[in-house]
């Protein structure tokens, strides 16, 4: 399983403006083959942070996702926003265990 975790920091007003596009890319991505989880969430203590949580069945599924039109549109929108911070990591892991 592939896990992608990260955070984006931008002005709170920029997040507000990007929310409709974020909702669109999340809805489209959640329907993709190989997508186990794809979520963005706003931090509850810092309104400038967007958290990224993704789980994929394989690197190939993630690669296919990155080539979709909805991701291209999302990247173009993010390209017009000044990022104060951007940290995104990919982890190749097993299925994990319930706690």
C-alpha positions as CSV (number, residue, x, y, z in Angstrom):
1,X,0.0,0.0,0.0
2,X,1.1,3.5,-0.8
3,X,0.4,6.3,1.7
4,X,0.8,10.0,0.9
5,X,0.7,12.4,3.9
6,X,1.4,16.1,3.9
7,X,0.4,19.6,4.6
8,X,0.0,22.8,2.7
9,X,0.2,26.2,4.5
10,X,-1.3,29.2,2.7
11,X,-3.4,32.2,3.7
12,X,-6.7,31.2,5.2
13,X,-8.5,33.3,2.5
14,X,-6.7,31.3,-0.2
15,X,-7.9,28.0,1.4
16,X,-11.5,29.4,1.4
17,X,-11.2,30.3,-2.3
18,X,-9.7,26.9,-3.2
19,X,-12.3,24.8,-1.3
20,X,-14.7,24.3,-4.3
21,X,-11.8,23.0,-6.4
22,X,-10.5,20.9,-3.6
23,X,-14.0,19.3,-3.2
24,X,-14.1,18.6,-6.9
25,X,-10.7,16.9,-7.0
26,X,-11.5,14.9,-3.9
27,X,-14.8,13.7,-5.3
28,X,-13.3,12.7,-8.6
29,X,-10.2,11.0,-7.1
30,X,-12.3,8.9,-4.6
31,X,-13.8,7.2,-7.7
32,X,-10.5,6.2,-9.2
33,X,-9.3,2.6,-9.4
34,X,-6.8,1.9,-6.7
35,X,-7.8,4.8,-4.5
36,X,-8.4,3.6,-0.9
37,X,-8.6,7.1,0.7
38,X,-8.2,10.6,-0.6
39,X,-8.9,13.4,1.8
40,X,-8.0,17.0,2.5
41,X,-8.8,18.5,5.8
42,X,-8.4,21.9,7.4
43,X,-6.4,21.9,10.6
44,X,-8.5,22.6,13.7
45,X,-5.9,24.7,15.4
46,X,-4.3,26.6,12.5
47,X,-6.7,27.9,9.7
48,X,-3.8,28.2,7.3
49,X,-3.1,24.5,7.1
50,X,-4.6,21.9,4.7
51,X,-3.7,18.3,5.6
52,X,-3.4,15.7,2.8
53,X,-4.2,12.0,3.5
54,X,-4.1,9.5,0.6
55,X,-3.9,5.7,0.5
56,X,-3.4,3.8,-2.8
57,X,-3.2,0.1,-3.7
58,X,0.0,0.7,-5.7
59,X,2.4,3.2,-7.1
60,X,0.9,2.5,-10.5
61,X,-2.5,3.6,-9.2
62,X,-1.0,6.8,-7.8
63,X,0.8,7.4,-11.0
64,X,-2.4,7.1,-13.0
65,X,-4.1,9.5,-10.6
66,X,-1.3,12.1,-11.2
67,X,-2.1,12.0,-14.9
68,X,-5.8,12.8,-14.7
69,X,-7.4,16.0,-15.9
70,X,-8.8,16.8,-12.4
71,X,-5.4,16.6,-10.9
72,X,-4.0,18.9,-13.6
73,X,-6.7,21.4,-12.9
74,X,-6.0,21.2,-9.1
75,X,-2.3,21.7,-9.7
76,X,-3.0,24.7,-11.8
77,X,-5.2,26.2,-9.1
78,X,-2.5,25.6,-6.4
79,X,0.1,27.1,-8.7
80,X,-1.7,30.4,-8.5
81,X,-1.6,30.4,-4.7
82,X,1.4,31.5,-2.7
83,X,2.4,28.5,-0.5
84,X,4.0,29.4,2.9
85,X,4.9,25.8,3.4
86,X,4.5,22.5,1.5
87,X,5.5,19.1,2.8
88,X,4.3,15.9,1.1
89,X,5.8,12.5,1.7
90,X,5.1,9.1,0.1
91,X,5.4,5.9,2.2
92,X,5.4,2.4,0.9
93,X,4.0,0.2,3.7
94,X,2.0,-2.9,4.5
95,X,-1.7,-2.8,5.3
96,X,-1.1,-1.9,9.0
97,X,-3.1,-3.2,11.9
98,X,-6.1,-2.1,13.9
99,X,-5.4,-0.3,17.2
